[in-house]
């Protein structure tokens, strides 16, 4: 149902507002048939729930989702583009995931066509390696967006704490991704035993596990959803700077954590992706950043910082990637670097003219 849920939330009318993140799981569960009983001893009988969807979700679908008969090539082309992106709206899914999501959506529409509910479906055809102009424009817009500078990142982290007790959790969690370049799924399952926190100087984080459920699933305390990290390169030990050591020590003292899971709410559950993203958006707006950071954007920010000052191969190793993947998908411009670059070039050109 993940693919059909993706289709519903990405196939929308123009100017549709973003759906509430929790609705993804609600809709997927609502569309999943339940096993009822066995007929004749060996034939499963499945039934769909009669429970209505939450009122807010019903209103959103009614207002923003076009009827099957309203689908045209332009709408489906934009839907195709959106479905290839992760929920952050920036990062592409792996090619195999893209193919699976699109295939399921096209199959569902083809079934509707066979039943006579709609005419032929004009789903856009994309040749391997080709990129539509509209997609290329969106990609260029994203590439040109500068990630926060180190000073701006620290300001965003400092703006996260509020009157909400969980806000300090999101500050520490964000600092791990912003200063230690972990994936959100790696950070959320960290344990105290994974940390090396000296009294002074650099520490380290050992990454051996990650959240392994789908991107649209909530994190929880279910151990079955925790497995090894994404790739073999992802098994790594990442040095962490003194500022992150200090933040983690403060967090552990604040919550009196001495062992076991590092990031659990007061109720004992893992922080949700939506609440983490909401805390980052709020902090980003408070410091005046036009484009708010996302949890995964913290990793991209740190990658862009690293390549400014350390060998690129070392930066790639810390992220658990190859150099090619690092430069292709993670390295962005850093805010404030334009004027510094001009100063460096001024010195270079002046020196060259004197020769």
C-alpha positions as CSV (number, residue, x, y, z in Angstrom):
1,X,0.0,0.0,0.0
2,X,3.0,2.3,0.3
3,X,3.0,2.9,-3.5
4,X,-0.8,3.7,-3.6
5,X,-0.4,6.0,-0.6
6,X,2.4,7.8,-2.5
7,X,0.2,8.1,-5.5
8,X,-2.7,9.6,-3.6
9,X,-0.6,12.2,-1.8
10,X,1.5,13.1,-4.9
11,X,-1.3,13.2,-7.5
12,X,-2.9,16.5,-6.4
13,X,-4.4,19.6,-7.9
14,X,-2.2,22.6,-8.3
15,X,-1.5,24.6,-5.2
16,X,-2.5,21.8,-2.9
17,X,-1.3,22.1,0.6
18,X,1.0,19.4,2.0
19,X,-0.8,16.6,3.9
20,X,-0.1,15.9,7.5
21,X,2.7,13.4,7.7
22,X,0.8,10.9,10.0
23,X,-1.9,10.6,7.3
24,X,0.4,8.5,5.2
25,X,0.4,5.6,7.6
26,X,-3.4,6.1,8.4
27,X,-4.3,5.9,4.7
28,X,-2.0,2.9,4.0
29,X,-3.6,1.0,7.0
30,X,-7.1,2.0,5.8
31,X,-6.5,0.7,2.3
32,X,-5.0,-2.7,3.5
33,X,-7.6,-5.5,3.6
34,X,-7.9,-7.6,6.8
35,X,-8.0,-11.4,6.9
36,X,-11.5,-12.3,7.9
37,X,-11.9,-16.1,7.8
38,X,-11.3,-19.2,5.7
39,X,-14.1,-20.3,3.3
40,X,-14.3,-24.1,2.7
41,X,-11.2,-24.7,4.8
42,X,-8.5,-23.3,2.5
43,X,-9.6,-20.1,0.7
44,X,-8.7,-16.9,2.6
45,X,-11.5,-14.3,2.8
46,X,-10.4,-10.7,3.0
47,X,-12.4,-7.6,4.0
48,X,-11.8,-3.9,4.0
49,X,-12.5,-1.8,7.0
50,X,-15.8,0.1,7.2
51,X,-14.3,2.7,9.5
52,X,-14.3,6.2,8.0
53,X,-11.0,8.1,7.5
54,X,-10.3,10.9,10.0
55,X,-12.3,14.0,9.1
56,X,-9.2,16.1,8.3
57,X,-7.9,13.5,5.9
58,X,-11.2,13.1,4.2
59,X,-11.5,16.9,3.7
60,X,-7.9,17.0,2.3
61,X,-8.5,14.2,-0.2
62,X,-11.9,15.7,-1.3
63,X,-10.3,19.1,-1.9
64,X,-6.9,18.2,-3.3
65,X,-7.2,14.9,-5.1
66,X,-8.6,14.9,-8.7
67,X,-11.1,12.4,-9.9
68,X,-9.9,9.5,-12.0
69,X,-11.7,11.1,-15.0
70,X,-9.8,14.4,-14.4
71,X,-6.3,12.9,-14.8
72,X,-4.5,14.3,-17.8
73,X,-0.9,14.0,-19.1
74,X,0.2,17.2,-17.3
75,X,-1.1,16.0,-13.9
76,X,0.4,12.6,-14.3
77,X,3.8,14.0,-15.4
78,X,4.0,16.0,-12.2
79,X,2.8,13.0,-10.2
80,X,5.5,10.9,-11.8
81,X,8.2,13.4,-10.8
82,X,7.0,13.7,-7.2
83,X,6.7,10.0,-6.6
84,X,10.4,9.6,-7.4
85,X,11.4,11.8,-4.5
86,X,11.6,10.9,-0.8
87,X,9.2,12.7,1.6
88,X,11.7,15.5,2.0
89,X,10.8,16.5,-1.6
90,X,14.5,16.8,-2.5
91,X,16.3,13.4,-2.4
92,X,15.6,10.8,-5.1
93,X,14.6,7.3,-4.2
94,X,16.9,4.5,-5.4
95,X,16.1,3.6,-9.0
96,X,14.6,0.2,-7.9
97,X,12.3,2.0,-5.4
98,X,11.2,4.6,-8.1
99,X,10.4,1.8,-10.5
100,X,8.3,-0.1,-7.9
101,X,6.3,2.9,-6.8
102,X,5.5,4.0,-10.4
103,X,4.7,0.5,-11.6
104,X,2.1,-0.1,-8.8
105,X,0.5,3.2,-9.5
106,X,0.3,2.5,-13.3
107,X,-1.0,-0.9,-12.7
108,X,-3.8,0.5,-10.5
109,X,-4.8,2.9,-13.2
110,X,-4.7,0.2,-15.9
111,X,-7.0,-1.9,-13.8
112,X,-9.5,1.0,-13.6
113,X,-9.2,1.4,-17.4
114,X,-9.9,-2.4,-17.9
115,X,-13.0,-2.0,-15.7
116,X,-14.3,0.8,-17.9
117,X,-13.9,3.4,-15.1
118,X,-11.6,5.6,-17.1
119,X,-10.3,5.9,-20.7
120,X,-6.7,5.2,-21.6
121,X,-4.2,6.5,-19.0
122,X,-1.7,9.0,-20.6
123,X,1.1,8.2,-18.1
124,X,4.3,9.9,-19.3
125,X,7.0,7.7,-20.7
126,X,10.6,8.4,-19.5
127,X,13.5,6.9,-21.2
128,X,16.4,5.7,-19.2
129,X,18.9,8.4,-18.4
130,X,16.6,11.2,-19.8
131,X,15.4,14.0,-17.6
132,X,12.4,16.2,-18.4
133,X,12.9,19.9,-18.6
134,X,10.5,20.5,-15.6
135,X,12.5,18.0,-13.6
136,X,15.8,19.6,-14.5
137,X,14.5,23.0,-13.5
138,X,13.4,21.6,-10.1
139,X,16.7,19.9,-9.6
140,X,18.6,23.1,-10.5
141,X,16.5,25.1,-8.1
142,X,17.4,22.7,-5.3
143,X,21.1,22.6,-6.2
144,X,21.4,26.4,-6.0
145,X,20.0,26.5,-2.5
146,X,23.0,27.1,-0.2
147,X,23.1,25.0,3.0
148,X,23.6,26.9,6.3
149,X,27.0,28.0,7.4
150,X,28.5,26.6,10.6
151,X,27.4,29.7,12.5
152,X,23.8,29.5,11.1
153,X,23.7,25.7,11.9
154,X,24.6,26.5,15.5
155,X,22.0,29.2,15.7
156,X,19.3,26.8,14.4
157,X,20.3,24.2,16.9
158,X,20.2,26.7,19.7
159,X,16.7,27.9,18.6
160,X,15.2,24.4,18.9
161,X,14.8,24.2,22.7
162,X,11.5,25.5,23.9
163,X,9.0,25.0,26.7
164,X,8.4,21.5,25.3
165,X,10.5,18.8,27.1
166,X,11.1,16.9,23.9
167,X,12.7,20.0,22.3
168,X,16.0,19.2,23.9
169,X,15.9,15.7,22.5
170,X,15.5,17.2,19.0
171,X,18.4,19.6,19.5
172,X,20.7,16.7,20.5
173,X,19.4,14.5,17.7
174,X,19.9,17.3,15.1
175,X,23.4,18.0,16.4
176,X,24.4,14.4,15.8
177,X,23.3,14.7,12.1
178,X,24.6,18.2,11.7
179,X,28.1,17.6,13.2
180,X,28.6,13.9,12.8
181,X,26.9,13.5,9.3
182,X,24.8,10.5,10.4
183,X,21.7,9.5,8.5
184,X,18.5,10.2,10.5
185,X,17.8,6.5,10.7
186,X,21.3,5.9,12.1
187,X,21.0,8.7,14.7
188,X,17.6,7.7,16.0
189,X,18.8,4.2,17.1
190,X,22.0,5.2,18.8
191,X,22.9,3.8,22.2
192,X,25.1,5.1,24.9
193,X,27.4,2.2,24.2
194,X,28.0,3.5,20.7
195,X,29.6,6.7,22.0
196,X,33.1,7.7,23.1
197,X,32.8,11.0,25.0
198,X,36.1,12.1,26.6
199,X,36.4,14.9,29.1
200,X,38.1,17.1,26.5
201,X,38.9,16.9,22.8
202,X,37.4,14.8,20.0
203,X,35.1,11.8,20.7
204,X,33.6,9.2,18.4
205,X,30.4,7.5,17.4
206,X,30.3,3.9,16.2
207,X,27.6,3.2,13.6
208,X,26.5,-0.5,13.5
209,X,22.7,-0.2,13.3
210,X,20.0,1.8,11.5
211,X,16.3,2.1,11.3
212,X,15.3,-0.3,8.5
213,X,11.6,0.3,7.9
214,X,10.3,2.2,4.9
215,X,10.6,5.9,4.7
216,X,6.9,6.4,5.3
217,X,6.9,4.4,8.5
218,X,7.2,6.0,12.0
219,X,10.1,5.1,14.2
220,X,9.1,3.1,17.2
221,X,10.7,0.9,19.8
222,X,10.1,-2.3,17.8
223,X,13.5,-4.0,17.6
224,X,12.4,-5.9,14.4
225,X,12.6,-2.6,12.5
226,X,16.3,-2.1,13.5
227,X,19.0,-3.8,11.4
228,X,22.4,-3.1,10.0
229,X,23.2,0.2,8.3
230,X,22.3,0.9,4.7
231,X,25.6,-0.3,3.0
232,X,28.8,-2.0,3.9
233,X,30.6,1.4,3.9
234,X,28.0,2.6,6.4
235,X,29.6,0.4,9.1
236,X,32.0,3.0,10.4
237,X,33.3,5.0,13.3
238,X,32.9,8.7,13.0
239,X,35.1,11.2,14.9
240,X,32.9,13.9,16.5
241,X,34.1,17.4,17.4
242,X,34.1,18.8,21.0
243,X,31.0,20.9,20.4
244,X,29.0,17.7,19.8
245,X,30.6,15.9,22.7
246,X,29.5,18.7,24.9
247,X,25.9,18.6,23.5
248,X,25.6,14.9,24.0
249,X,27.0,15.0,27.6
250,X,24.5,17.7,28.4
251,X,21.6,15.7,27.0
252,X,22.6,12.6,28.9
253,X,22.9,14.5,32.1
254,X,19.6,16.3,31.5
255,X,17.8,13.0,31.1
256,X,20.0,10.9,33.4
257,X,20.9,8.5,30.6
258,X,23.7,6.1,31.5
259,X,23.1,3.1,29.2
260,X,20.9,1.8,26.4
261,X,18.9,3.9,23.8
262,X,20.1,7.5,23.6
263,X,17.0,9.1,22.0
264,X,13.7,8.1,23.6
265,X,10.9,10.4,24.6
266,X,9.7,10.6,28.2
267,X,7.0,8.0,27.3
268,X,9.7,5.6,26.1
269,X,9.0,5.8,22.4
270,X,11.3,7.0,19.6
271,X,10.8,10.6,18.4
272,X,8.6,10.8,15.3
273,X,9.9,12.0,12.0
274,X,7.2,14.6,11.7
275,X,7.8,16.1,15.1
276,X,11.6,16.3,14.4
277,X,11.0,18.0,11.1
278,X,8.5,20.4,12.8
279,X,11.1,21.3,15.4
280,X,13.7,22.1,12.7
281,X,11.3,24.1,10.6
282,X,10.3,26.2,13.6
283,X,14.0,26.8,14.6
284,X,14.9,27.6,11.0
285,X,12.2,30.3,10.8
286,X,13.2,31.8,14.1
287,X,16.7,32.5,12.9
288,X,15.4,33.9,9.6
289,X,16.3,31.0,7.2
290,X,14.1,31.1,4.1
291,X,14.4,27.4,3.4
292,X,14.0,25.3,6.6
293,X,16.3,22.4,7.3
294,X,15.0,18.8,7.3
295,X,16.5,16.0,9.3
296,X,18.2,14.7,6.2
297,X,19.2,18.2,5.2
298,X,21.4,18.2,8.3
299,X,23.6,15.4,6.9
300,X,23.8,17.3,3.5
301,X,24.8,20.5,5.4
302,X,27.6,18.7,7.3
303,X,28.9,17.0,4.1
304,X,29.1,20.5,2.5
305,X,31.1,21.8,5.5
306,X,33.5,18.9,5.5
307,X,34.6,19.2,1.9
308,X,35.5,22.8,2.5
309,X,38.3,21.9,4.9
310,X,39.3,18.3,4.8
311,X,40.4,15.8,2.0
312,X,37.3,14.7,0.1
313,X,38.1,11.0,0.5
314,X,38.1,11.5,4.3
315,X,34.8,13.3,4.1
316,X,33.3,10.5,2.0
317,X,34.5,7.9,4.5
318,X,32.8,9.8,7.4
319,X,29.5,9.8,5.6
320,X,29.8,6.1,4.6
321,X,29.8,6.9,0.9
322,X,32.1,6.8,-2.1
323,X,33.6,10.1,-3.3
324,X,31.4,9.9,-6.4
325,X,28.2,9.7,-4.4
326,X,29.4,12.4,-2.0
327,X,30.0,14.9,-4.8
328,X,27.0,14.0,-6.9
329,X,24.3,14.0,-4.2
330,X,25.5,15.7,-1.0
331,X,27.9,18.6,-1.6
332,X,26.1,22.0,-1.8
333,X,27.1,25.6,-1.7
334,X,27.6,27.0,1.9
335,X,25.9,30.2,2.8
336,X,28.4,33.1,3.0
337,X,31.0,31.4,0.9
338,X,30.5,33.7,-2.1
339,X,32.3,36.7,-0.6
340,X,35.1,34.6,0.9
341,X,35.6,33.0,-2.5
342,X,35.8,36.4,-4.1
343,X,38.5,37.5,-1.6
344,X,40.5,34.4,-2.4
345,X,40.2,35.0,-6.1
346,X,41.2,38.7,-5.7
347,X,44.4,37.5,-4.1
348,X,45.0,34.9,-6.8
349,X,44.3,37.4,-9.7
350,X,46.4,40.2,-8.1
351,X,49.3,37.8,-7.6
352,X,49.0,36.6,-11.2
353,X,49.0,40.1,-12.6
354,X,52.3,40.9,-10.8
355,X,54.1,38.0,-12.4
